Amino acid sequence: MEVLPEADCEEDATITDEEERAQDPEGVRELESRLSNIRITPTLTHIAKPRSQVDLSKCPSSYKENSSQEKLMLAMAENFRQQYALLYPDNKPLLLCPVNECGVQKFVSTTLRSTLLPYPELYGWEGCASFVSDYLSLELLDPPFEFPKQLSSPTWVLQTQRGTCFDFSSVLCSLLLGAGYNAYCVSGYATKEMCLLDQSQQECPLMQPQIQGKTEEQKKTTRKYSVKPTRDLHSTFEKHQEEKRHTEAKAAALKEQLEAERLQKEKERPPPDPLLGLRVHSWVLVLSGNREVPENFFIDPPTGKSYSTTNENFLGIESVWNHKNYWVNKQDCTFGCKEMTFDMGDLSKWEYMLCGLTSQSMSIISEHQESEDEEEEEMDEQKVFEMPPSWVNKIDISPQDMEMRYPGGMKVIQYRKAKLEKFAPYLLKDGLVTKLTNYKDLDCTQPSTIKEWFKHRSDCLDERELHTDSNVTSENFRPGRSDALKYHRYVTLVPEAERQMDFYSHTRTDGLARRTEKPFEMTETFEDRTDFLFYRHVVYGKQIKVIRAGEAFEQRPLRRVEERFHRDPSKPASKDVAERIFMMPDRQIRVTYHLEDDRIIPAWLNFIKPKEAADSQKAEAFTPQMVSGFQVDRSAKPYNNLQLYEMLVELMKDEEKVELQIRDSEKEVKSILSSRENEESNTDLLISIYNTLRNKMAHQHMKEKERMAKEKQQRQKEKELDLLAPFQARVGQPEALTLQEALQLKTDCLTEFKQQLNNKTSLIQSRIAKETEELQKKQQWYQKNKLNLTVKDEDDYLTYCSDAKFRIHILIMRLSRHKERAPQKYLELEEKLKRHPRLASHLL
C-alpha cells in the first residue's frame, strides 16, 4: 500500500525506479512523457461538474491545468488508491483527487494554502473558527453518505461564501496553518445533527452560565486563650431531625426533577437515524505542541466549536491531511474516536503517502543514524518526493468583507428553545449586531426573554434585555454619556414609575451610584463624596396641585427623607452625624450620631420645628421643650439653648437644600427618560473619521479634493500645451481668428522664440568671456608673484587653472551644441504652429 520512491519499496518496483530517475532533469522529462500516456481511472469522488458561476477566464493558469510535479503527484495518488482498494476492498474509496471549481483534478493536500491574514482576530484558533462559521453558508452533501465530487479552492469558497463541510475544513485549516497551528483536515463520519448543522437540540452558548471556580472557605483560626462561646441550649436531636427531613425533601425533589428531565429528554429525542455511522463529514484536527496547545482537539468548522477527540458526535475517521502529507487511518472506529491515537509516526495506526522530511517517522529514523557516512549513504538511496506547492492563490479578505462577516450581512441559528440572530455592524439603523430570543416551548412560539447587543450607537447603548412576562426592560450603557447612565431597568418610560438607574459615579460631581424609584419612594446611593453621604431614602405622598410663579402643576409632597453618612475621622464620634431624618408632616428632624468605640448606644437629638408666621398668627418662638435627645457621656457638658437653636437653624437650611436636591433628581429622571425616547426614535450611529466609506463628510471631502486636483492638473496640462496663450492675450482672446491675426500670432511666436535662442547664445558667450578674463587675470598675478609663492599657493593656482579651463571647455561645447540645434528647434516650432488647432485652418 505504500507508494514511496525508496529502494526498500518492493510492492511496486517499476514506479519506484521511475521516481528515483525523476530526481535529475533528464529523468523528469522522461517521466513527464510517460505520465502523459497514463490515464487515471476516475472514482466516484473524481467525477464532478464545475459550478456554473465560475468565470474560467479570470482563474489563474494553476487552477485550469496541472504542473509536471502535480501530474506526478496524481499518478502516485492513483497508485495509492489502487493499492488501498486491493488491500481494503470493503472500505469506502478515499478522497484523494477531487476536481476543483474549474473541473481539474487536484490532490487534496495541494488545495490547502497556509495564510496569515493581517487581522488580530485571526491570530488564534477561536477567532479563525468563529470567522469561518460566520462567513460561510453550508451546502449539504448529496448524497450524505458519499464523499464530495468537488473540492473548491479556499479563495473561491471565500468569494462565493458557500461550500460543503470539506470546503469549510480547507479554509479553516489554511488559516490555522498560517497562524502556526499543527492542523489537519479530517475526512470521516459524524452524527446526523452535526452533518446537517442541526443545533436545535443544543443549548445556546450565550445562555450557558459562566463556570466560576470554587473558592475555599477561609478557615477560622482559634486562639488559645479566646473566650469560650456560650452553650447552645437548643435540642441537637430536633436539629438532626429537621436536617433529615430537609435532606429527604430535597432528595425527593431532586428525584422528581431528574425523572421529569429524563421524560423530557425521551420526548425530545429524535427518531433513530437509518444512516448512523454512514454520514460523511469533515472537520479539523489540531494536535498539541505548536502555539502552546496542551492537548489534541477537534474543531467543527460549520459551528466553530471545539470538541474533545473522544466526543461521541465523531463516529470514525478515514483519512487526514495537511499541506505536506496524507495519512490513512488503520485503527478500529467501532466505538467512534474515543480510543484513537493521533501519533502520525506510528505506522501500525496510520499509513502515510509520502515518506520524507515531512513525516514524523523520517525524523525518528534520522535520530538513530550512527555516523555521517551512513547518513550520506542513506540519503543517496532515499530519493524523497516532496508535496507540490499549493496551486491556490494567496487568501485575501478585504476589510469590507471582514466587517460584513455574514452572508448577506446576517445569520440566524436555531437552538433549543432559543433563536440567535447575528447582524453585521451598520447593517441595521439601530446598530443591532446580536439578538437572542428565548422561548418557553420547544416549538419556539412563546418568547420569554429577548436580549439584544448593539454597537456604534451614539447613546452608548450596549445591551438590552426584555422579559415578556413582566414587561421589564434592562439596558446597559458604555461610558461616555453626558448623564453618566450605566444601567437602566424599567417597565415604562413614564416618570414616577418603578425603575432602577445605575451611574458611573466617578464621572459625576455628586457621586451618585444608584437611584431606585417606586411610585411613592426613591432611594439614592452615593460613593466617594466629600460630605460622606452614602444613602438617601425619600418617601412621597399623593400628588397635589402646587402653584408656583403663577403656574399650577402636580407634585408629590415629601413626607420623609432619611440620609446616612460614613464616619468622618476629623470629628469626634459624638459630633459626627451618622443619620438624619426629616419628617415633613410632623415638622420634626431627628439626628443620630456615630457610635463611639466604647459605647453600645449612639447619641441622638430630636428637633421640632417652630411654626412659621401665618396671615393672622405670629411665628412660634423656639423653646427648649422643642428639643429632646440622649447624651451618652454624662460627664460631657450639655448643649445650651443657643447652641440648640443654631443647630436647628442649620438643620432647617439643610432640609431646604435636601429638598432642592431631590427636586433636581426628579428633573434629571424626567430629562433622562425624555432623552431616551428621542434616542430610540432617532437612532444615530457613530462613524470613525478614518472610515471614509461611511463618513459622508470625509467621503465628500476626498471627492472634492480629487476633483480639484484633477482640474488643477488639467489646467496645468492645457497651459503647458497651448503655445499661443500669451500671444492670444495680446489680441484679447478672440473666439475665432482671422487670417491676418493667425499670421500675426505665428510671426510673433517665431520672433519671440528666435529672440530666446539669441538670448541663450549671448548668455553662454558672456559666461565664456567672463571665465576667460578671470583666468587671464589669475595667470598675470602668477607671473608677477611666482618667485614668492609657496608650494601650497602653487598647488592652489594649478587647481584653479584646471577647473577654469574645464568650465570654459564645457561652455564652448554647450554653445556649439546650441548653435547646431537652434535651426532644428526653429523648424520644429514652425511645423507645430502650422498644426495648431487655432492656426491650422489658415496656414495649411
N, C-alpha and C positions, 0 to 999 in steps of 0.2 A: 504494500500500500504506500510505501514511502517513495516519493519522487524526488530524490536528492541527486545532484550532479557530483557524486562521490564515487571513489573506486570501490568502496565496500558495498555498494548497492548492487545486488545480484538479481533482483527481480526483473529489471528491465535494463540489460546491459547496453542495448542499442541506443536508447535515449541518453544513457549516461555518457557514452562516448561522444555523442553529438554535443552535449552540454560542455564536456571538457574541451572540445575543439572550439567552442564558442567564446573562449576567453581571449583569443587573439583575433585581430581584424579579419584575416582570411577565413577563419572558422566561422565568424559571424556572418560574412557574406554567403558562405556555402550553406549555413544553416537557414538563412533567410530564404534562399532559393528552394530549399526543401520544404520549409514551412509554408511557402506559397501554394504547394500542392496538397497540404494537409487540410482536410475538411473536418471541422469539429462537429461531432454529432450533437444536434440540439436536443436538450431535455425540455421538460415542461417549463422549467424556470427560464429557458432561453427565449422562448417564442413570445414576442410582445410587439405591440404596435406603438409607434411614437405618438405622443399627445398631439392633438390637432392644433393646439395653440402654439406649438414650437415653431419659431422662425429660424430655419436652418441657416439662412444667410448670415444671421447675426451670431451664430455659435462659432467659437474658435475651432481651428482645424483639429485640435486634440479631442474635441467632442465628437467629430464625424469620422475619425479614422484612428487606427492603431499604429504606434511606432513598432519598430522591429523588436524592441525589448518587450513590449506589451504582447505582441504576437507569440513570442516565446513563452511568456507567462500564461497565455491562454492555452497553448499546447500542453504545458506542464499541468495546468488545472484540469484539462480534459483527460490526460493520462491518470491523474489523481482520482478523478471521478470514476473512471472505468475500473481501477483497482478497488475503490471503495464499494462499487456496485457488485464486484465479483466476491469480495470478502463478506459483505453485509447485504445480501440480496433482499432481505426483508425490510431494511431501513428505508426511510424516505430519502430521495435524492438530495444531495447537498446544494445549498445556494452558493454557487461559485462565480458564474459569469453571466449575470443577467444583463439585459440591454439597458442603455441609458435613454434619455429623452430623445436622442437622435436615432435610436434604433441600432446602435453599435454595441457589440458585446464588450463589457469591461469587467475585469476582475474586481471583486468586492473591496479588496484592500486598497486598490488604487482610487476608489471613489472617495476615500477619506482625505481631507485636506486640513492639516493642522494649521490653525489660525488663531492668533491672539488679537482680539479687537480692542480698540482704544476706549473702552468703557469700563470704569471701575466695577460696575455691577457684574461684568462677565469675567472677573478675575477669580471667582470662586465657583465651586460646583453648584451651590444653591442658586446663585444668580443665573448661571447658564441653563440649568434645568427649568427654572421658572420662566425664563425668556422663551425657550423653545416651546414649552407647553402653551404659553400665551400667544405667541406669534403665529403658530401654525394651526391649521384645521385638519382633523384626522379623516382620511379616506379608508374605509374598511376593506379588508382583503376579500376578494371574491374569486373562488370560494374560500371560506375561512380556514380550511384545512390544507391549503396549498401555499407554497412559497410564492412571493410576488413574481410576476413576469418581467417587471421593470424596476430598476433601482436608479432613480434620478440623481443628478449631481446636487450637492448641498446648495450651490448657487442658484440652481433652477428651483429647488424647493423653497428657498427663501424668497425668490422672486414671485412665485405663484401663491405662496403661503398655504399650500396644500400638499399632502403626502401621506403615504402609508406609515405604519409603525416603523418599518425599516428605513424610510426616509427620515423620520424623526431621529432614529438612532444615529444615522450617518451625520446629521447636522450636529447633534449634541456631542457625539464622540469627537468630531473635528474641533469643536470649541474647547472641550476638556483637554484634548491633546495639546492644543495651543496654550492652554493655561498651565500646563506642566503636570497633569494627572496621568496616571497609568491606566488608561481607559480602553475598553474593548466593546465592540458591537457583539451582541449575543443573538443567535438565531435559535429559537426553541418553542416551547409550548407554555401556555398560561390559561388561567380560568376565563370563563365567558365574560365576566364583568370587566376584567382587565383588558381583554381583547376588544370589547365593544365600547370601552371607555364609559362604562356604566357605573357612576358613583352614587346612584340613588339609594344604595344600602349603607353608605358610609356617612359618618358624621362630618360636618363641615369643619375644616381646620380652625376657622375663626371662632367657632363655638366651643372648642375644647378648652377647658381651664388650664392655665399655666401651672406646671408642676413646680411646686416650691419645696426646697429642701427642708427637711425636718430639723429643727434646732433643738439641741438637747437642753433640758431644763437645768437651770443653774442649781447646783447642789447647795443647800443651805448649810453654812458652816456653824457648827455648835461650839460655843465657847465652854471652857472647862468650868468657869465659875459663873455661868449665866443663871438667871433666876428661873426656877422650875415653873412651868406653866400650871395653871390651876387645874384641878382634877375634873375630868369630864364626867358629869353625873348622868348623862344620857345612857339609855339601855343599849348595850352592844348587841344583844340578841335582836331587838327590834330593828336596829340599824342593818344587821345582816339579813334579816327577813325582808326589809324594804329593798335592799340591793338585789336580793334573789328575785323578788317579784319584778323589779325593774329589768333585770337581765333576762328573765323568762319572757316578759312582754316585748323586749327588744328583739330577742331571738325569734319569737313568733312573727313579729312584723317583718323582720328580715327574710324569714322563710316565705311569707306571703309575697313579699316583693320579688324574691328570686323566682318563685313559681309564676308570678304574673309576667316577669321578664321572659321566662322560658316559653310560656304560651304565646307571648307576643312575637318572640323570635321564630317559633314554629309557624305562626300565622304569616309572618313576613318572609319566610324562607322561600326562595324562588324554586320553581319545579326543577327536577334533575335535568342536567344538560346531556343530551344524547351524544354530543361531540366532546365530552370531557376527556382531556388528555390529547385531543387531536387538533385543537385550535392553535394555529401558528401565531407567534407573537415575537417581537424583537424589543430588546431593552439594552441597557448599557451596564457593563460590569466595571467597577472601579476597584483596583487592587491596592492594598496598603503599601506604604513605603514613601511614595512621592507626595509632596505637599503636606507632609505630616498627617497622612491618613492613617488612623490607628488600626482599622480592620477593614476587610473587604465588604462591599455592599453593592446593591443593585439600585439603578435609577430607572424608573418608568418614564420615558420621555413624554408621552401624551398627557400625563398628570403632573410631571415634575417632582414627584415624591420619591423619597429614598426608602429602601426596604432592606432588611437583613437577607443574607444569602440563604437563610433557612425558611424564608417566608413561604407559606403554603399556597400562595397565589401563583408561584412559578413551578410548573409541573415537570419541566425537563429542558435539557439543552442539547442541541445537535452540534453546533459549532460556534466558535468565537473568532474574531479577527480584529486586528488593528492595522495601522498603516505600514507595518513591517512584516507581518506573518499571518498565517491562517492555521487554526487548530481545530481538530475534530474531537469531540468528547467520546471517550471509551468507557465511561462509568455508567453504572446502572442507575436509571432515573425512575425506578418503580415507585419510590417514595418521594418523588419530586427532587428538589435540590438540597434537601436537608443534610444528606450525608456526602455531598460532593466536596471535593477539594479543588483548589484553583492554582496549583503549582504547575505552571505550563511546562516546566522542565521535566516533569515526571512522565516518562514515556509509557508507563503502564496505564496511565489515566488520560493522557492527551497525546494525540498524534498530530505533529506539525507538518506543514507542507514544505517549507523552505528551511534548510539547515544551514546555519552560518552564524555570523556575528549577531544576528537578530534574535536568535533563540537562546534560552537560558541554558540549554544543555551544552551549547558550544562553549560558554564561559566556564562551565564545570569541567569540561574536558581540558581546557587550556590551563586550568589551575593545577592539574596533575601531570603536566609535562615535566620531565626530569631535567632536560638540558636544552640549550638554544639550538643545537644541531638537530635534535629530534623534532623541535618545534618547526624549524625551517623545512625539514623533510615532510612533515605532516601538512604544512600549508601548501607545499608544492603538489601533494597528492590531492588535497581538497580544493577543488575549483568551485568557489562559493558563488551562487547566483543570488543577487540582492533583488528585493522587490522594486519594480519600476516606480519612478516618481509618479505622483498623482497627476492625472490628466485634467483635474478640476482647477479652474481659476481661483485666485485668492478670494476668500469670502469677504464681502464688504457689505456693511449695513449702514445706511445713511442716518444722520441724527433725526431726520423727519420720521423714518421708519421705526427707529428705536423709540421715539416718543409716541407714535401711533399705536405701537405694541400689538394690538389685537387685529384680526382680520375684519376690515370694515370699521375699526375703532372700538368694537365692543365684543364681549364674550359672555355667555350665560352657562353656568354649571349647575346642575340639579343634584342636590344631596338629599340625605334622609331628613325629611321634614324641614328642608331649607332650600333656598334658591339664592345663588351667588351671581351677581351681575357686575362685570368689570367694564370700565369705560376709559378711553384714552383721555389724557388731560386736554382741556379746552374743547372737547367734543360737545359737551353739554353746556348750556349757558349758565347754569348754576354751579359749575365746577365739580359736579359729582363724578367720582372716579370708582367708587365701590359701593355696592348696595347689597345687603344681606337681609333676606326676609325669612323669618322663622314661622313655621306653621304648627298648628295643633294636631292635624291629622296627616296620615301618610299620603293622601291624595293631594296635599298642598292646596287646599281650597279655603282654609280658615287661618289667616295670618295672626300671629300672636305678637311678634315684635318686628320692627323694621329698623335696621341700623344702616346708616349712610356715612361715608367718608368723603371729604371734599379736599380740593387743592386749589391754590392760587386765588382764593377769594379775598376781596378787599376788606370784608368784615372779619377776617381771620377765623371764620368758622371751620373747624377741623373735623368734627364728628357730631352726629345727631342720632338719637335713638328714640323711637316711638313705641310705647306699649299700647296696643289697640284696645285691650280690655279696660284699662283705667284712663286711657287717653292722655297719659303723662308723657311729655316730651323732655328729653335731656339733651343738652347741647354743650359741647366742649369747644373752647376757643384757644387759638395760639396767642402768644404775647404780641402786642402791637396795637391793640385797640385803645382809643383815647379814654374810654371809661374803665380800662384795665379788667374787663369782664373775662373770667376764666371758665366758669361753669354756670349753666342756667337750666333749672328744672322747673317745669310749669305745666299747667293744664290748658290755660288760655293766656293770651297776651293782654288781657284786660287788667287794669290796675286793681289793687286791693283784693286780689285772689291769692290762693295758696301757691307759693313758689319758693325757690331757693337759688340764691346767686352767690357764687364764689368769685373772688377777685385776686389779682396778683397784688398782694398787699405791699410789696416792696416798691411798686411803681406809683402808689397812691400817697398823697400827702397826709391823709387821715389814718393810714394803716389798716383800712377795712379789709378783712379777710373773708367774711361770710355775712350774708344777710338772708334771713329766713322770714317769710311772711305768711300769715294766715289772715282770715277775714278780720279778726279783732286783735291780732298780736303781730309784733315784729321783733325779731331778735338779731342783734348785730354782734359780731366778734371782731376784735382788733388784734394787731400784732405790732410790737416794737414802737409803741407810742411814747412820747416824752412825758406825758402825764400819767403813764402806767395804766390807762384804761384798757381793759381787755374784753368787757362784756357789757351789753346794754339790752335790756328787755323792756318793751313798750306794750302796754295794754290799752286798747282803744274802746270807746263807747260807740253807740249807734250814731250814724251820720245825722248831723244837724245843719241847718242853714245858717251861714255866717255872712254878715255884711261888713265889708272892709273896703275903705276908699270908695264908697258908693257902689260897690259891686257885690252882688249876692252869689254865693256858691256854697256847695255842700262840703262839709269837712268832718272827719272823725275826731271827736274830742279826746284828749289824753286823760286817762283815768289813773294810770300808774306807770312810773318809769323807774326801773331798777338798774343801777350801774355798779360794776365791780372793778377793783383796781388791784394791780400787783403791788408787792411790797416795795416801798421807796427806801433804800438803805440810808439816805441822807437825813431821814426823820426818825424820831423815836416811834416805836410801835403804837404807843398810846395816843399819838397825834397824827398817825398816818392812816388816812381813810381807806378802809377795805371795801365798804359797801355803803351806798346811799340810795334811799328810796324816796321818790317824790310821789305823794298821794294827793292828786289834784282835787278830787271832790271833797276830801276830808280836810284839805288845806294843812297837811302835815308833811314834815320832812324828817326822815329817820336816817341817822348817820351811825354806822358801825365801824369801829377801828380795828386794826390788825391785832391779832393775838400775840401777847408778849411771850417770850420763851419760857418763863417760869409760871405761866398762868394757864388756867383751863377755861376761863370765860373772858371774852373781849369787852372792852368798854363801849358804851353807846350813848347817844343823845337823841331825844325826840323833840322836835320843834313844832309848835302850832303857829301858823302864820296869822298875824292880826288882820282883821277885816279892813278892806280898803274903804275909802270915803265914797259914799253914795250921794244921791241928789239931796236928801234931807237929813243925812247922818254924817257925823264926822268919822274920820279914820280911827280905828281902835288903837289904843296905846299898848306898847309892849309891857308885859308884866312877867315876873319870874315864874308865875304859875303856868306860863305857856311853854316851859321847858321842863322836861323830865329826862332822867338818864341814870347811868350806872358807872361809877368810877372804881376801877379795880384796885388801884393803890390808895389805901385810906390815908396814908401819910402825905400824899400829894395835895397841894393847895387847890381848892375847888375854884371853878370859874366864877368871876363876879358878874353882875348884871350887864355891865358894859361889854365885857368880852362875849357874853352870850348874845347880846344884841348885835354886835358886829359879826359874829358867826352866822346869825340868822340872815342878816342883810346880805352877806356874801353868798349864802346858800340860795337865797331868792334870786340873786343875779345869775348864779349857776343854773338855776331852774329855767330862767328865761333863755340862756344860751343853749341849754339842752333841748328846749322846745324848738328853737330855731334850727338846730342841727337835725332834729327829727323831721321837721318840715322840709328841710333841704334833702334829706334822704328820700322822702316821698316824691319830691320833684325829680330827683335823679332816677328813681324807679320808673316814673312816667316817661322821662326822656329816653331811657334805655329801651323801654317797650316800644315807644314810637319809632326810634331809630331801627329797631329790629324789624318792625313791619315794613319800613321803607326799604331796608336792605333785602328782605325777602321778595318784595315786589319788583325791585330794580337791582338785580344782582350784577355786580361788576367784578371782573377777573383781573388780577394783577399780571402785567406782562413786563418781562425784563427789558431793559433798554438794549440789551445785546441780542434780543430776539427780533431781528429785522423783518422776519416773515409775518409776525403777528402785530408788532408795534407799528401802527399806522403812521404815526408821526415820523418815526425813524425810516420807515419804508418810503414815505413821500420825500423826506429829506434826501435819501440816497438817490431816488429817481431824479429829483431836481438837480442834484449835484452832477449826476451823469449827463443830464440834458445840457447843463451849462458847459460842462467840459467838451461835449461833442460840438456844441455851437461855437465855442472858442476855437477848437481845433479846425472846424470847417472854415471859420473866418480867416484864421491864420493861413490855411492852405490856399484859399482863394486870393488872399493878399499876396502870397508868395508867387502864385502863378500868373496873376494879372500884371504884365509888364507896363501896360499903358495907364495904370491907375493914377500915378502922379501927373501924367500929362493930360489925362481927361479932366482932372480937377481944374486945369488952367482954362479949359473951354467951357466949364460949367456943367459937366456930366450930362451931355445930351443923350436922349434915348436912342436916336438914330443919327449916324454920321453921314455927312455929305462927302463927295469925292475930294473936295478941296480940304476939308477937315481931316479926312483919313490920310491924305498925302502929307499934310502938315504934322500930324501926330507921328507918322513914320519918320519924317525928316528930323523932328525934334528928338525922337528917341535915339536915332542913329547918331545924331550930333552929340547928344549927352553921353552916349556910350563911347564915342570916339574921344571925347574930352576926358573921360575917365581913364581910357587907355593911355592917353598922352600924359595925364597927371601921374599915373603909376610909373611911366618911363622917367619922368622928371624926378620923381621921388627916389627911384633907385639910383639915378645918376648923381643926385645930390649926396646920397649916402656914400657912394664910391668916392666922390671928391673930398668929402669930409674925412673919411678914413685915410685917404692918400695924403692929405695935408697933415693930419696928425702924425702919420708915420714919418713924413719928411722932417717935421719939427723934432721928433724924437731922435732921428738919425743925426741932425745938426747938433743937438745937445750932446750926443755921444762923441762926436768928433771934437768938440771943444773940451770935454771933461774926461776923455778916455784914459789920460795919464794918471788922474787922481781917483779913479773908481776902484772900489774893492771887488773881490771875486763875486760877492753876493749881488752887487749892483750890476755887474756884467751879466750874471745869470738872469736877473730880472729884465734887463734890456733885451737879451736874446729871446726870452719867453714872450715879451710884449711884441717884438717884431714878428715872431712866428704866428701869434694869434692875429695880429693886424693883417698880415699877408693872407691868412686863411679867410678872414672876413671879407677882404677885398675880392678874393677869388670867388667866394660864394655869391657876392653881389654881382660880379661880372657874369657868372653863369645864369643867375636869375634874370638879368637884363637881356641876355642873349635869348633865353627861352621865351621871355615875354615878347620880344620883337618877332620871334618865329610864330607864336600862337595868336598874336593880335589880329592879323588879317583873317585867319580862320574863324576866330570868335566873332569878328565883324560880319562875315558872310553868314555864319550860323544865326546871328541875331536878325539879320535881314530876311533870311528864309523863314524864321519863326514869326516875324511880323506879318509876312505875307499870308501865313496860315492862321493868324489870329482871328477869332470869331467875329470881331467887330470890323476888321480891315479886309478880310478875305473877299468879301463881295465887291470891293472896289479895286483891289490890287491884282487879283487873279483873272 
